[in-house]
Amino acid sequence: MIEKTIRINYLYDFYQSLLTDKQNNYMRMYYLDDWSLGEISEHFEVSRQAVYDNIRRTEALLEEYEEKLSLFTRYQKRNEALKELRTLIEAKRDKEEILRVLHTLDKLE
């Protein structure tokens, strides 16, 4: 459950500008501000089920955006390559290994 929440938060960070105001409000309140479905439904004077459905549809939409654009996946790969590069540099590895990782980073752009 925590992994899902973290993933949705990242996807939201990357793709929030593609969402409607309503989707943004519900997602921000639910995931970032930790409001319950009941609190959100009271605030907007809609049913709890309507909030739940909107959030689930928005989550699916965020996953669809990621499937098509892969911004989060590329971000993760860049971070992994940067960690590897940092380790190689700190260990004073040879230039060939460092260049290999730099080449990997270059391809991710």
C-alpha positions in Angstrom: 0.0 0.0 0.0 2.8 2.4 0.9 4.6 1.6 -2.4 1.4 2.4 -4.3 1.0 5.7 -2.5 4.6 6.7 -3.2 4.2 5.7 -6.9 1.0 7.7 -7.3 2.6 10.7 -5.6 5.5 10.6 -8.1 3.1 10.2 -11.0 1.0 13.1 -9.7 4.2 15.2 -9.5 5.0 14.5 -13.1 1.6 14.7 -14.7 -0.5 17.0 -12.5 -0.5 19.7 -15.1 -2.4 17.3 -17.4 -5.3 16.9 -15.0 -8.4 18.9 -14.5 -8.9 21.2 -11.6 -11.3 18.8 -10.0 -8.9 15.8 -10.4 -6.1 17.9 -9.0 -8.1 19.0 -6.0 -9.2 15.4 -5.1 -5.7 14.0 -5.6 -3.9 16.7 -3.7 -6.4 16.5 -0.8 -6.3 12.7 -0.7 -2.6 11.9 -1.3 -0.8 15.0 -0.3 -3.0 16.5 2.5 -4.1 13.1 3.8 -7.9 14.0 3.8 -10.3 11.0 4.0 -12.8 10.3 1.3 -15.5 11.5 3.7 -13.8 14.8 4.4 -13.3 15.5 0.7 -16.9 14.5 -0.1 -18.2 16.9 2.7 -16.0 19.7 1.4 -17.2 19.4 -2.2 -20.8 18.3 -1.2 -20.7 15.2 -3.2 -21.0 11.5 -2.3 -18.1 9.6 -0.9 -18.5 7.2 -3.8 -18.2 10.0 -6.3 -14.8 11.0 -4.7 -13.6 7.4 -4.6 -14.5 6.9 -8.3 -12.8 10.1 -9.4 -9.7 9.3 -7.5 -9.5 5.7 -9.0 -10.1 7.0 -12.5 -7.4 9.7 -12.0 -5.0 7.0 -10.7 -5.7 5.0 -13.8 -5.2 8.1 -16.0 -1.8 8.8 -14.3 -0.7 5.2 -15.0 -1.8 5.6 -18.6 0.2 8.8 -19.0 3.2 7.0 -17.5 2.8 4.1 -19.9 2.8 6.5 -22.9 5.4 9.1 -21.7 7.6 7.2 -19.2 8.7 10.3 -17.4 8.8 8.6 -14.0 10.6 5.5 -15.4 13.3 7.6 -17.0 13.6 9.6 -13.8 14.2 6.4 -11.8 16.8 5.1 -14.4 18.6 8.4 -14.3 18.8 8.3 -10.5 20.1 4.7 -10.6 22.8 5.7 -13.1 23.8 8.8 -11.1 24.1 6.6 -8.0 26.3 4.2 -9.9 28.4 7.0 -11.3 28.9 8.5 -7.8 30.0 5.1 -6.5 32.4 4.6 -9.4 33.9 8.1 -8.9 34.2 7.6 -5.1 35.9 4.2 -5.6 38.2 5.9 -8.2 37.3 3.3 -10.8 38.8 3.4 -14.3 37.6 5.9 -16.9 36.0 3.2 -19.1 33.5 2.3 -16.4 32.7 5.9 -15.7 32.3 6.6 -19.4 29.9 3.6 -19.7 27.6 5.1 -17.1 27.8 8.5 -18.6 26.9 7.1 -21.9 23.9 5.4 -20.2 22.8 8.7 -18.8 23.2 10.4 -22.1 20.8 7.9 -23.7 18.2 8.5 -21.1 17.8 12.2 -22.1 
